[in-house]
């Protein structure tokens, strides 16, 4: 039994070593060829054996995602000439998740329309990684159609990390996401709607502002959604939105007030100084803190004026929250 | 060049050597510090921001503190494209930046502009 186990361990190690050597040989041949391909159209290369296709796709995808523009087109053309699309489709049928991820990534980078239906199916897969990578591939193939199909998933799949979604939607571009995401935000639950608005904000998608502005002015939105919209106005800094932001400074929900005061710190004007001073005495510490921070960061407010505001405060909470910002301003 | 991504190194090395440049490479921040302290100032520096041990911002500050390296152009090559990172790098003394994924043509054009105008 011991000998059998020893033999098995040695056999597995031998297989791994051979596989590693094959990978190194393939990389040694293809690294310079792929580097050359990004500078000029490469019409041929050595044939890649079926058992090495995974290693090749890994390297090809890495290069493809390291460059953009003409260089990327050269790599795509080389892959089509080599029949990589068909190889990726074959790999997609394999059971191992790593093979399928590699195949999906390749099909996305190749913008392989042939794989659209299969990718759409996989975007609904239970695996968070496989579904997310498939969603990205769909966006790479046809951004507008993909975003429309994926919006319900984007709103509902809590297992898709926001940071990844931001990056994927960034690839789709603001024009493609502005309409579908903002429209869906106001028909979803406040929680899901807020998530969609945050994704718009993270992508600095100015094209979404008119619809968001119109919907918040219509009223009748949940507090979480209102807070997300106010945060969006603050981040995108369109002066038109300052009136909307001001109108929520006295909202009964402190989370909405917090979003409003934070946004006002970014879009506020000289006439907001008094409003921010008033919020230094808010019942919630976070609102007071953000009001103090907003005051300290107002570009037109001098250090001397900040010291005057501090001296004028009779409320110890207001004084306490403003003190560190005054100290910081004086230290600079 | 200070860069820790093996494939990015391969691509940039290929592009630069093809144009006739000689490349001195550091694959982490510590190696970069050693290079900076021990070699003659190069014509140009390409710096990644996210490097092990010592990041690109710290390297820019270190470079600008050395009298003989103060005028060497620095191009940041980075995956981090947020406005804050770019502003911070330029504030620290970098001259330009190229965002990853990068266009090889754009990288070479920016690089040549600085090398041409070098004293």
Interface residues (C-beta under 8 A of the other chain):
Chain A: X31 X32 X35 X36 X38 X39 X59 X62 X63 X65 X66 X67 X68 X69 X70 X71 X72
Chain B: X5 X7 X8 X10 X11 X13 X14 X15 X18 X100 X101 X102 X103 X104 X105 X106
